[in-house]
Amino acid sequence: MNDDILYIDYLESYEEIIRRRKIPKIIKKIIYKIFNFLGFIKIEKNYLILSSTYEDVNNKTITNILKAAQKLNFKNVALAEGLQSNLALNKELLNSNFDILDGTKIYKFLTYEIINKIAYIQNIKIQSMEITFLTNNNSDINMESIKMLAQKCKVVNVLTERIDLFTDLEKQLYDDQGIIINVSRNKRKTCMYSDIILNLDFENKTLEQCRIREKTIIVQFTKAKFENKTGVTITSYKLNIPDKYSASKKMLKHFSNEILYEGLFYHKLSYKNVRKLLKKDNISIKYFIGNNGKISFREIKENHFKNNRKMLKVLDKFD
């Protein structure tokens, strides 16, 4: 757990309101109803436990969450998975200027792991792939991701309306390493031969203007849903994390691996240090998530070797 983050959890059921086995369930249920009505919250340092299941969070509880977070002087909060879909709670936290961890803060740090996982599933070498970044932002994360994949992949393109932001990077890679990246604003040609498109910050209306070939995989780093009619759209991921973090996971059983891991270095480390930590912990992608949930290995495989039926049958066993 990160001491700078407030973790907000819920009860699995009304029976957890009192853990003594000898107390009758009906008594536990009555106590649960009273505590829930009052919006009672148990505070353990930077860990809040609601007196409700994630389905029973009421307005009184939300008010008490805000009061507790402000009193404890937290600005970064992590919600247990069931609470992430509570629109009222999320709205109030955002309106009160809380930053909510959702697992996406480390998404852009994982561009290499994402490409590597896709290459593994498709049984091809990352060195043979053509990758296109869609971005108008030269943030440290974006620039370092481009550098990294330029060293790994056969071709790296940058589609942007702000060519001026990437001129120095283009020159640096060529002068220092002899690596050529293609920086362009041509939406009709830049993406045409891409195996994977990494949309870092383009809006959907701009992405729709791009000419994308059939079977291209699009990785969305924005929160907007995009329908890739002839290929796969990846919107999120699930991580494999080291066993050494299992203690936190056991306590915070309702929190996803992605949020727990993101919380370890949130607002603390530079891009290079985060990459060192990822490498040290041997972090890898467990599977990808799309607009409709988990994406099967078979679906990703089909977007490269459409007719390899024997391999598809093998992959089915792992999904």
C-alpha positions in Angstrom: 0.0 0.0 0.0 1.1 3.6 -0.7 0.7 5.8 2.4 -0.1 8.7 0.2 -3.2 7.1 -1.2 -6.6 6.5 0.5 -8.0 3.1 -0.2 -11.8 2.8 0.0 -13.2 -0.7 0.4 -16.6 -2.3 1.1 -18.0 -5.4 2.9 -18.4 -8.6 1.0 -21.8 -9.2 2.7 -23.8 -7.9 5.7 -22.3 -10.8 7.8 -18.9 -9.0 7.8 -20.3 -6.1 9.9 -19.4 -8.3 12.9 -17.0 -11.2 12.4 -17.9 -13.2 15.5 -19.4 -16.5 14.4 -21.7 -17.0 17.4 -23.8 -13.9 16.8 -27.0 -14.8 14.9 -27.3 -13.7 11.3 -30.5 -11.8 12.0 -28.6 -9.7 14.6 -25.8 -9.0 12.2 -28.3 -8.0 9.5 -30.0 -5.5 11.9 -26.7 -4.0 12.9 -25.7 -3.8 9.2 -28.9 -1.9 8.4 -28.4 0.6 11.2 -24.7 1.2 10.4 -25.4 1.4 6.6 -28.2 3.9 7.2 -25.9 6.1 9.3 -23.1 5.8 6.7 -20.7 4.5 9.3 -17.1 4.1 8.1 -14.2 2.3 9.8 -10.9 4.1 9.4 -7.6 2.3 9.6 -4.8 4.8 8.8 -5.3 5.2 5.0 -7.8 2.4 4.6 -11.6 3.1 4.8 -14.0 0.2 5.1 -17.6 1.1 4.4 -20.5 -0.4 6.4 -22.1 -1.6 3.2 -21.6 -3.8 0.2 -20.8 -2.0 -3.0 -24.5 -2.3 -4.0 -25.7 -0.5 -0.8 -23.6 2.7 -0.8 -26.0 5.5 0.0 -25.7 9.3 0.0 -24.9 9.5 3.7 -22.0 7.1 3.1 -20.7 9.2 0.2 -20.9 12.3 2.3 -18.9 10.6 5.1 -16.3 9.3 2.6 -15.7 12.9 1.5 -15.5 14.2 5.1 -13.0 11.4 6.1 -10.8 11.9 3.0 -10.7 15.7 3.6 -10.0 15.3 7.3 -7.2 12.9 6.7 -5.8 15.3 4.0 -5.8 12.8 1.1 -6.1 13.9 -2.5 -5.4 10.5 -4.2 -7.9 7.7 -3.7 -8.2 4.2 -4.9 -11.6 2.5 -5.1 -12.3 -1.2 -4.7 -13.5 -2.7 -8.0 -17.2 -2.7 -7.1 -17.1 1.0 -6.2 -15.6 2.0 -9.5 -19.0 1.7 -11.2 -20.7 3.8 -8.6 -21.4 7.0 -10.6 -22.6 9.1 -7.7 -19.5 8.3 -5.6 -17.1 9.0 -8.5 -18.9 12.2 -9.5 -18.6 13.6 -5.9 -15.0 12.6 -5.6 -14.1 14.3 -8.9 -16.1 17.4 -8.1 -14.2 17.6 -4.8 -10.9 17.5 -6.8 -9.8 14.0 -5.7 -7.6 12.1 -8.1 -9.0 8.6 -8.6 -6.6 5.8 -9.4 -8.1 3.5 -12.1 -5.1 1.5 -13.3 -4.7 3.6 -16.4 -1.9 5.8 -15.0 0.6 3.1 -15.8 -1.0 2.2 -19.1 1.4 4.3 -21.2 4.4 3.0 -19.3 3.5 -0.5 -20.7 3.7 0.1 -24.5 6.6 -2.3 -24.8 4.8 -5.0 -22.8 1.7 -4.6 -24.8 3.5 -4.9 -28.2 5.5 -7.8 -26.9 2.4 -9.7 -25.7 0.7 -9.2 -29.0 3.8 -10.4 -30.9 4.0 -13.5 -28.6 0.3 -14.4 -29.2 0.7 -14.0 -32.9 4.0 -15.9 -32.9 6.0 -13.2 -34.7 9.1 -11.2 -33.8 8.6 -7.7 -32.4 11.5 -6.7 -34.8 9.2 -7.4 -37.8 6.4 -5.2 -36.7 5.3 -1.8 -38.0 3.9 0.5 -35.2 2.2 3.8 -35.4 1.8 6.3 -32.6 -1.1 8.8 -32.8 -0.3 11.8 -30.6 -0.1 15.6 -30.5 1.7 15.6 -27.2 5.4 15.4 -26.6 5.2 14.4 -22.9 8.1 12.5 -21.4 6.1 9.3 -21.4 5.1 9.6 -25.0 8.6 10.5 -26.2 10.3 7.7 -24.2 7.8 5.2 -25.5 8.5 6.2 -29.1 12.3 5.9 -28.4 11.9 2.5 -26.9 9.8 1.0 -29.6 11.9 2.7 -32.3 14.8 0.5 -31.0 12.7 -2.7 -31.0 10.4 -2.6 -34.1 11.1 -2.6 -37.8 9.2 0.6 -38.5 7.8 3.3 -36.1 5.6 6.0 -37.4 4.3 9.1 -35.5 1.0 10.5 -36.9 0.6 14.0 -35.5 -0.7 17.5 -36.3 2.3 18.9 -34.4 5.3 17.8 -36.4 7.4 20.5 -34.8 7.1 18.7 -31.4 8.8 15.6 -32.8 11.5 17.1 -35.1 14.2 17.0 -32.4 13.4 13.4 -31.5 13.5 12.4 -35.1 16.9 14.0 -35.5 18.3 12.6 -32.2 17.4 9.0 -33.0 19.0 9.3 -36.5 22.2 11.1 -35.3 22.8 9.0 -32.2 21.6 5.5 -33.4 20.9 5.7 -37.1 17.3 5.0 -36.4 14.7 6.5 -38.8 11.1 7.2 -37.5 8.5 8.6 -39.9 6.8 11.7 -38.5 3.8 12.8 -40.6 0.4 14.4 -40.5 -0.9 12.3 -43.5 -3.9 10.4 -42.1 -4.4 8.6 -45.4 -1.0 7.0 -45.7 0.7 6.8 -42.3 -1.4 4.0 -40.8 -1.9 2.0 -44.0 0.7 -0.7 -43.3 0.7 -0.7 -39.5 0.4 -3.9 -37.5 -0.5 -2.0 -34.4 -1.7 1.5 -33.8 -1.2 3.1 -30.4 -3.7 5.9 -30.0 -2.2 8.0 -27.2 -4.5 11.0 -27.4 -6.4 11.3 -30.7 -10.2 11.9 -30.4 -12.4 9.4 -32.1 -13.4 11.8 -34.8 -9.7 12.2 -35.8 -9.0 8.5 -35.6 -12.0 7.9 -37.9 -10.2 10.0 -40.6 -7.2 7.6 -40.6 -7.0 5.0 -43.3 -6.5 1.7 -41.4 -6.0 -1.6 -43.1 -8.0 -4.7 -42.3 -6.8 -6.7 -39.3 -4.9 -3.9 -37.6 -4.9 -3.9 -33.8 -5.7 -0.5 -32.2 -4.6 0.1 -28.6 -6.7 2.9 -27.1 -5.0 5.0 -24.4 -7.9 7.4 -24.3 -11.2 6.6 -22.4 -13.3 6.9 -25.5 -14.6 3.7 -27.0 -13.7 3.1 -30.7 -15.2 0.5 -32.9 -12.5 -1.2 -35.1 -14.8 -2.9 -37.5 -12.1 -5.1 -39.2 -9.7 -5.6 -36.4 -9.3 -5.6 -32.6 -9.5 -2.6 -30.2 -7.7 -2.9 -26.9 -8.9 -0.6 -24.2 -7.3 -2.0 -21.1 -5.4 -4.9 -19.6 -4.9 -7.2 -16.7 -1.4 -7.6 -15.2 0.6 -10.4 -13.7 2.2 -9.0 -10.5 4.9 -10.6 -8.3 4.1 -12.8 -5.4 5.9 -10.4 -3.0 2.8 -8.1 -3.3 0.4 -10.9 -2.3 0.2 -9.6 1.3 -1.4 -6.3 0.1 -3.5 -8.3 -2.3 -4.8 -10.5 0.5 -5.8 -7.5 2.6 -7.2 -5.5 -0.4 -8.9 -8.4 -2.1 -11.5 -6.2 -3.8 -8.8 -4.1 -5.5 -7.4 -5.0 -8.9 -3.7 -5.9 -9.5 -3.5 -2.8 -11.8 -4.6 -0.3 -9.2 -2.5 -1.9 -6.4 0.6 -1.9 -8.6 -0.1 1.6 -9.9 -0.4 2.8 -6.3 3.1 1.7 -5.4 4.8 4.4 -7.4 2.0 6.9 -8.1 3.3 10.5 -8.4 6.8 9.4 -7.3 9.0 8.2 -10.1 10.2 9.3 -13.5 9.6 7.3 -16.7 13.0 5.7 -16.5 12.6 4.7 -12.9 9.1 3.3 -13.5 10.6 1.2 -16.4 13.3 -0.1 -14.1 10.7 -1.1 -11.6 8.6 -2.9 -14.3 11.7 -4.8 -15.5 12.8 -5.6 -11.9 9.3 -7.0 -11.1 9.1 -8.8 -14.4 5.7 -7.3 -15.0 3.8 -8.8 -17.9 0.3 -8.6 -19.5 -2.0 -11.3 -18.4 -4.7 -10.6 -21.0 -6.3 -7.7 -22.8 -9.7 -6.0 -22.4 -11.8 -4.6 -25.2 -15.1 -2.7 -25.6 -17.0 -5.9 -24.7 -14.7 -7.4 -22.1 -11.9 -9.8 -22.2 -10.2 -10.3 -25.6 -9.4 -14.0 -26.3 -5.9 -15.0 -27.5 -7.7 -16.5 -30.5 -9.2 -13.2 -31.5 -5.8 -11.5 -31.5 -4.2 -14.5 -33.3 -6.9 -14.3 -36.0 -5.9 -10.8 -36.7 -2.6 -12.1 -38.0 -2.8 -15.7 -39.1 -6.4 -16.0 -40.2 -6.1 -19.5 -41.6 -3.9 -21.1 -39.0 -6.7 -23.3 -37.5 -4.3 -25.7 -35.7 -2.7 -22.9 -33.7 -6.2 -21.3 -33.0 -7.4 -24.6 -31.4 -4.3 -24.6 -29.1 -4.9 -21.0 -28.1 -8.5 -21.8 -27.2 -7.2 -24.0 -24.3 -5.4 -21.0 -22.7 -8.4 -18.6 -22.7 
